[in-house]
């Protein structure tokens, strides 16, 4: 009989953690070694309904349960570590990790509740190992330390190469969602993908504000201007959210003078195939990310499979797959996390993250725009690297190895009772 493997995760959400959850669950199901069950969870304010809207994931429905009736052999959670709760005989915590140089003490304590912790990048693993705190009593007297004592493994993400792949311009199918892109006058567009999170200009984690500002400043008054397309939201896909995005964009535009280039906003939830069509759109020539930190950076990996060039910050989780010889990786320095980025006790005020040098940002835009053919050669090399080492099958093989090497379920003790000799009854 197979061991029960219960996974609590945001399986049905439009989110990075949702995508990670679906890939993890699919890989474990396909190993065909466990009786897999799924306990769906929310992920912030992210929209539900991904499975219903994407029929290729309908097979997950038969694995979904709303509550547990027995203690599972293996219990796994895909979430942030302060929410880790051991429920099974063997407990696994999956997390993307942290985008800064330090994670909070409750995260370390959460990881220590589990028998095994799995993160998405070498960057995240090193941050967990590096984060150590003094434990004090109510009188502020040191009574011990808080540091990671449980095993931690890296499981790099993998993508479905049947979905994320190059599309020749002659084969490109027009989507309704992309008709707006077809109508823009520019033939060359940079693409940025990511949530526009909390934070002052230059302090939001994805650095969308700097992306907008630097693009305006780089290409203002240029005769032949490229465009910038931003696939973004602040929290969700609502109308009010879109208004907030436009408000932030216009506020930055009003600080810039001159004849400015155009920036276009894509807002809402896209399927995997729709994202691949966006990445491959003939007018989308390169991806840009001035991120201040990534646990992994999934959109960058997905985009790399188009063979197009990438401009990206040269620090954190994306460096596990973005090769320095094939991409334009920006230099910069670590700076303190600003209070305006506010994520409660997740982002500690004493932690740091990356800030690319402004001059490098401007030069990178011009370099790729003016020398595009040279960078497409490098983009093809990165695409080959990504397909070779970051396919879904690679991830499935790795998770199998991790589970086999680490899971140690307690053996059930079977009592063997001696046979009793029952005396025969004699008729009186």
C-alpha positions as CSV (number, residue, x, y, z in Angstrom):
1,X,0.0,0.0,0.0
2,X,1.3,3.5,-0.9
3,X,2.1,6.0,1.8
4,X,-0.3,9.0,1.9
5,X,1.2,12.3,0.8
6,X,-0.9,15.3,1.7
7,X,0.1,18.7,0.3
8,X,-1.4,21.9,1.7
9,X,-0.9,24.6,-0.9
10,X,-2.5,27.4,-3.0
11,X,-3.1,25.0,-5.8
12,X,-6.0,26.9,-7.5
13,X,-4.6,30.5,-7.4
14,X,-3.2,32.8,-10.0
15,X,0.1,33.4,-8.3
16,X,3.8,32.4,-8.4
17,X,3.2,30.1,-5.4
18,X,0.2,28.6,-7.2
19,X,2.3,27.8,-10.2
20,X,4.9,26.3,-8.0
21,X,2.3,24.2,-6.1
22,X,0.8,22.8,-9.3
23,X,4.2,21.8,-10.7
24,X,5.2,20.2,-7.3
25,X,1.9,18.3,-7.0
26,X,2.0,17.1,-10.6
27,X,5.6,15.8,-10.3
28,X,4.8,13.9,-7.1
29,X,1.7,12.4,-8.7
30,X,3.6,11.3,-11.7
31,X,6.3,9.6,-9.6
32,X,3.4,7.1,-8.8
33,X,4.9,6.2,-5.4
34,X,2.4,7.9,-3.1
35,X,-1.3,8.3,-2.5
36,X,-1.4,12.1,-3.2
37,X,-4.1,14.3,-1.7
38,X,-4.3,18.1,-1.9
39,X,-5.7,20.5,0.7
40,X,-6.3,23.9,-1.1
41,X,-5.3,27.1,0.6
42,X,-5.5,30.8,-0.2
43,X,-2.6,33.0,-1.2
44,X,-3.2,36.5,0.0
45,X,-5.7,38.2,-2.2
46,X,-4.8,36.3,-5.4
47,X,-7.7,35.2,-7.5
48,X,-9.0,31.6,-7.4
49,X,-10.2,29.5,-10.3
50,X,-7.0,28.6,-12.2
51,X,-7.9,24.9,-12.5
52,X,-11.4,25.5,-13.8
53,X,-10.1,28.0,-16.3
54,X,-7.3,25.7,-17.5
55,X,-8.7,22.3,-18.4
56,X,-5.2,20.7,-18.7
57,X,-5.1,20.8,-14.9
58,X,-8.5,19.2,-14.3
59,X,-6.8,15.9,-13.2
60,X,-5.9,17.6,-9.9
61,X,-9.6,17.7,-8.9
62,X,-9.7,14.0,-8.0
63,X,-6.9,14.6,-5.5
64,X,-8.4,17.5,-3.7
65,X,-9.9,17.0,-0.2
66,X,-11.3,19.7,2.1
67,X,-10.2,18.1,5.4
68,X,-8.1,15.3,6.7
69,X,-9.7,12.3,8.5
70,X,-6.5,10.5,9.4
71,X,-2.9,11.5,10.1
72,X,-0.9,11.4,6.8
73,X,2.3,9.5,6.4
74,X,3.8,12.6,4.7
75,X,2.6,16.1,5.2
76,X,3.8,19.0,3.0
77,X,3.0,22.7,3.1
78,X,3.7,25.3,0.3
79,X,3.7,28.6,2.0
80,X,5.9,31.0,4.1
81,X,7.7,29.3,6.9
82,X,6.1,31.1,9.8
83,X,2.9,29.2,8.8
84,X,4.6,25.7,8.8
85,X,2.7,23.3,11.1
86,X,3.7,19.6,11.4
87,X,0.7,17.3,10.9
88,X,2.1,14.1,9.5
89,X,4.5,11.4,10.5
90,X,7.1,13.1,8.3
91,X,6.7,16.9,7.6
92,X,8.0,18.9,4.6
93,X,8.0,22.7,4.2
94,X,8.2,24.1,0.7
95,X,8.9,27.8,0.3
96,X,10.4,30.1,-2.3
97,X,12.3,31.6,0.5
98,X,13.3,35.2,0.9
99,X,14.4,38.0,-1.4
100,X,16.6,39.8,1.0
101,X,19.8,39.0,2.9
102,X,18.1,38.0,6.1
103,X,14.9,36.2,7.1
104,X,12.9,36.7,10.3
105,X,13.3,34.5,13.4
106,X,9.7,33.1,13.1
107,X,10.7,31.7,9.7
108,X,13.6,29.9,11.2
109,X,11.5,28.6,14.0
110,X,8.9,27.4,11.5
111,X,11.5,25.5,9.5
112,X,12.7,23.8,12.6
113,X,9.2,22.4,13.2
114,X,9.5,20.4,10.0
115,X,11.6,17.3,9.2
116,X,12.7,18.7,5.8
117,X,12.7,22.1,4.2
118,X,12.8,22.7,0.4
119,X,13.6,26.1,-1.2
120,X,13.7,27.3,-4.8
121,X,17.2,28.6,-5.1
122,X,20.7,28.5,-3.7
123,X,20.3,32.1,-2.7
124,X,17.3,31.3,-0.4
125,X,19.2,28.3,1.1
126,X,22.1,30.5,2.0
127,X,19.9,33.2,3.6
128,X,18.2,30.6,5.8
129,X,21.6,29.2,6.9
130,X,23.0,32.7,7.5
131,X,20.0,34.0,9.6
132,X,20.8,33.5,13.3
133,X,19.2,35.3,16.3
134,X,19.6,35.4,20.0
135,X,16.7,34.1,22.1
136,X,16.0,36.1,25.2
137,X,13.6,35.8,28.1
138,X,11.1,38.5,29.4
139,X,14.0,40.2,31.1
140,X,16.0,40.4,27.9
141,X,18.5,37.9,29.2
142,X,20.0,35.6,26.5
143,X,18.7,32.0,27.0
144,X,19.8,30.5,23.7
145,X,19.9,31.0,20.0
146,X,17.6,30.6,17.0
147,X,19.2,29.1,13.9
148,X,18.3,26.5,11.3
149,X,18.8,23.0,12.7
150,X,16.7,20.9,10.3
151,X,17.7,19.8,6.8
152,X,17.3,22.2,3.8
153,X,17.4,21.3,0.1
154,X,17.3,23.2,-3.1
155,X,14.7,22.3,-5.7
156,X,15.1,24.5,-8.7
157,X,11.9,25.1,-10.7
158,X,11.1,23.5,-14.0
159,X,8.8,24.5,-16.8
160,X,6.6,22.6,-19.2
161,X,8.5,22.7,-22.5
162,X,5.3,21.8,-24.4
163,X,3.8,25.2,-23.3
164,X,6.8,27.5,-22.9
165,X,8.7,27.5,-26.2
166,X,9.6,29.7,-29.1
167,X,6.8,30.5,-31.6
168,X,7.9,31.6,-35.1
169,X,6.4,34.9,-36.2
170,X,4.8,33.1,-39.2
171,X,3.1,30.7,-36.8
172,X,2.0,33.3,-34.3
173,X,-1.7,33.0,-33.4
174,X,-3.5,36.2,-32.5
175,X,-5.2,36.3,-29.1
176,X,-7.9,38.7,-28.1
177,X,-5.8,39.7,-25.1
178,X,-2.9,40.6,-27.4
179,X,-4.8,42.6,-30.0
180,X,-3.9,45.8,-28.1
181,X,-0.2,45.0,-28.6
182,X,-0.8,44.4,-32.3
183,X,-2.2,47.9,-32.6
184,X,0.6,49.8,-31.0
185,X,2.8,51.8,-33.5
186,X,6.2,50.7,-32.1
187,X,7.9,47.7,-33.6
188,X,10.2,47.2,-30.7
189,X,9.0,46.7,-27.1
190,X,10.6,45.8,-23.9
191,X,8.5,43.6,-21.5
192,X,8.4,43.7,-17.7
193,X,6.4,41.2,-15.7
194,X,5.7,41.4,-12.0
195,X,3.5,42.8,-9.2
196,X,3.8,46.5,-8.5
197,X,4.2,46.1,-4.8
198,X,4.3,48.4,-1.8
199,X,7.1,50.9,-1.6
200,X,8.2,54.4,-2.6
201,X,9.9,55.0,-5.9
202,X,12.8,52.6,-6.0
203,X,11.7,50.7,-2.9
204,X,9.1,48.3,-4.2
205,X,10.6,44.8,-4.5
206,X,10.0,44.3,-8.2
207,X,11.3,47.9,-8.8
208,X,8.5,48.7,-11.2
209,X,8.8,52.4,-10.3
210,X,12.4,52.5,-11.3
211,X,11.7,50.5,-14.5
212,X,9.2,53.1,-15.6
213,X,11.2,56.1,-14.6
214,X,14.4,54.9,-16.2
215,X,12.7,53.9,-19.4
216,X,11.2,57.4,-19.7
217,X,14.6,59.0,-19.0
218,X,16.5,56.8,-21.3
219,X,14.4,57.2,-24.4
220,X,12.9,60.7,-24.1
221,X,13.5,62.9,-27.1
222,X,14.8,59.9,-29.1
223,X,13.6,60.0,-32.7
224,X,12.9,56.3,-33.1
225,X,11.5,55.2,-29.7
226,X,10.8,51.7,-28.4
227,X,7.9,50.9,-26.1
228,X,7.7,49.3,-22.7
229,X,4.9,46.8,-22.0
230,X,4.2,46.1,-18.3
231,X,2.2,43.0,-17.3
232,X,1.4,44.0,-13.7
233,X,-1.1,44.5,-10.8
234,X,-0.7,45.7,-7.2
235,X,-2.8,42.9,-5.6
236,X,-5.4,41.4,-7.9
237,X,-7.1,41.8,-11.3
238,X,-9.9,44.1,-10.2
239,X,-10.9,47.4,-11.9
240,X,-9.8,49.4,-8.9
241,X,-6.4,47.7,-8.9
242,X,-5.9,48.7,-12.5
243,X,-6.8,52.3,-11.6
244,X,-4.2,52.2,-8.9
245,X,-1.5,50.9,-11.4
246,X,-2.4,53.8,-13.8
247,X,-2.3,56.3,-11.0
248,X,1.3,55.2,-10.1
249,X,2.4,55.2,-13.7
250,X,1.0,58.7,-14.3
251,X,2.6,60.1,-11.2
252,X,6.0,59.0,-12.4
253,X,5.3,60.3,-15.9
254,X,4.5,63.8,-14.5
255,X,8.0,64.0,-13.0
256,X,9.6,63.5,-16.4
257,X,10.1,66.2,-19.0
258,X,10.5,66.0,-22.8
259,X,9.1,63.9,-25.6
260,X,8.5,60.6,-23.7
261,X,8.2,57.1,-25.1
262,X,5.0,55.1,-24.7
263,X,4.4,52.6,-21.8
264,X,1.5,50.2,-22.1
265,X,-0.2,48.3,-19.2
266,X,-1.5,44.7,-19.4
267,X,-3.6,43.9,-16.4
268,X,-5.4,40.8,-15.4
269,X,-4.9,37.0,-15.1
270,X,-3.3,35.1,-18.0
271,X,-3.1,31.4,-18.6
272,X,0.2,29.7,-19.2
273,X,-0.4,29.5,-22.9
274,X,-1.4,33.2,-23.0
275,X,1.8,34.1,-21.2
276,X,3.8,32.2,-23.7
277,X,2.1,34.0,-26.5
278,X,2.8,37.3,-24.8
279,X,6.5,36.4,-24.4
280,X,6.7,35.4,-28.1
281,X,4.7,38.4,-29.5
282,X,6.7,39.7,-32.5
283,X,6.8,43.2,-31.0
284,X,8.2,42.0,-27.7
285,X,11.9,41.9,-28.2
286,X,13.4,41.6,-24.7
287,X,12.5,41.3,-21.1
288,X,13.7,43.7,-18.4
289,X,13.7,43.2,-14.6
290,X,15.3,45.6,-12.2
291,X,14.1,43.4,-9.3
292,X,15.6,44.0,-5.9
293,X,15.4,40.3,-5.0
294,X,13.9,37.0,-6.1
295,X,13.3,33.7,-4.4
296,X,13.6,32.2,-7.9
297,X,12.2,34.5,-10.6
298,X,9.9,32.2,-12.6
299,X,8.8,34.7,-15.4
300,X,12.5,35.2,-16.3
301,X,12.9,31.5,-16.8
302,X,9.7,31.2,-18.8
303,X,10.8,34.1,-21.0
304,X,14.3,32.7,-21.6
305,X,12.7,29.8,-23.5
306,X,11.7,32.3,-26.3
307,X,15.5,32.8,-27.1
308,X,15.1,36.5,-26.7
309,X,17.5,38.6,-24.6
310,X,17.1,39.5,-20.9
311,X,18.2,42.5,-18.9
312,X,18.1,41.7,-15.2
313,X,19.5,42.6,-11.8
314,X,22.7,40.5,-11.1
315,X,21.7,39.3,-7.6
316,X,19.5,36.7,-5.9
317,X,17.6,33.6,-7.0
318,X,17.5,34.1,-10.8
319,X,21.3,33.6,-10.9
320,X,20.7,29.9,-10.6
321,X,19.6,29.8,-14.2
322,X,20.5,33.2,-15.8
323,X,24.0,32.7,-17.1
324,X,26.3,35.8,-17.0
325,X,27.7,35.2,-20.5
326,X,24.2,35.0,-22.1
327,X,22.4,37.9,-20.4
328,X,22.9,41.5,-19.5
329,X,23.2,41.3,-15.7
330,X,23.2,44.6,-14.0
331,X,25.7,45.6,-11.3
332,X,24.7,47.5,-8.2
333,X,24.9,47.3,-4.4
334,X,22.9,46.1,-1.4
335,X,20.8,48.7,0.3
336,X,18.6,48.6,3.4
337,X,15.0,47.5,3.0
338,X,12.9,50.7,3.3
339,X,9.9,50.8,5.7
340,X,7.6,51.8,2.8
341,X,8.0,48.3,1.3
342,X,6.1,47.2,4.4
343,X,5.5,43.4,4.7
344,X,5.0,43.1,8.4
345,X,7.7,41.0,10.0
346,X,8.6,39.3,6.7
347,X,11.0,42.0,5.5
348,X,13.3,42.9,8.5
349,X,14.5,46.5,8.7
350,X,18.0,45.3,9.3
351,X,17.9,43.2,6.1
352,X,19.1,44.3,2.7
353,X,18.3,43.8,-1.0
354,X,19.7,44.8,-4.4
355,X,19.6,48.2,-6.1
356,X,21.0,48.3,-9.7
357,X,23.1,51.3,-10.6
358,X,21.0,53.9,-12.4
359,X,23.7,54.4,-15.0
360,X,23.8,50.7,-15.7
361,X,20.0,50.6,-16.2
362,X,20.1,53.3,-18.8
363,X,23.1,51.8,-20.6
364,X,21.4,48.4,-20.7
365,X,18.3,49.6,-22.4
366,X,20.4,51.3,-25.1
367,X,22.8,48.4,-25.4
368,X,20.0,45.9,-26.2
369,X,18.0,48.3,-28.3
370,X,21.0,49.4,-30.5
371,X,22.8,46.0,-30.7
372,X,19.8,43.7,-30.8
373,X,21.1,41.1,-33.2
374,X,24.2,40.5,-31.1
375,X,22.0,39.9,-28.0
376,X,19.6,37.6,-29.8
377,X,22.6,35.2,-30.3
378,X,23.1,35.2,-26.5
379,X,19.4,34.8,-25.9
380,X,19.4,31.6,-28.0
381,X,22.3,30.2,-25.9
382,X,20.4,31.0,-22.7
383,X,17.3,29.4,-24.2
384,X,19.3,26.2,-24.9
385,X,20.6,26.2,-21.3
386,X,17.2,26.7,-19.8
387,X,15.7,23.9,-21.9
388,X,18.5,21.5,-21.0
389,X,18.5,22.0,-17.3
390,X,15.2,23.6,-16.2
391,X,12.5,21.4,-17.9
392,X,9.7,20.0,-15.7
393,X,11.2,16.5,-16.1
394,X,14.5,17.7,-14.5
395,X,12.6,19.0,-11.5
396,X,10.6,15.8,-11.2
397,X,13.8,13.7,-11.1
398,X,15.3,16.0,-8.5
399,X,12.3,15.9,-6.2
400,X,12.3,12.1,-6.4
401,X,16.0,12.1,-5.3
402,X,15.3,14.5,-2.5
403,X,12.3,12.5,-1.1
404,X,14.2,9.2,-1.4
405,X,17.2,10.6,0.4
406,X,15.4,12.3,3.2
407,X,12.0,10.7,4.1
408,X,12.4,8.3,7.0
409,X,9.0,7.2,8.2
410,X,8.8,5.5,11.5
411,X,8.2,1.8,11.1
412,X,5.1,0.4,12.5
413,X,5.7,-2.0,15.4
414,X,4.0,-5.3,14.8
415,X,3.5,-7.4,17.9
416,X,3.8,-11.1,17.4
417,X,1.8,-13.0,20.1
418,X,2.6,-16.6,21.0
419,X,0.1,-19.2,20.1
420,X,-1.9,-20.2,23.2
421,X,-2.5,-23.8,23.9
422,X,-6.1,-24.1,24.9
423,X,-6.9,-27.2,26.8
424,X,-9.5,-29.5,25.4
425,X,-12.7,-29.8,27.3
426,X,-13.6,-33.3,28.5
427,X,-17.1,-34.5,28.7
428,X,-18.0,-35.3,32.3
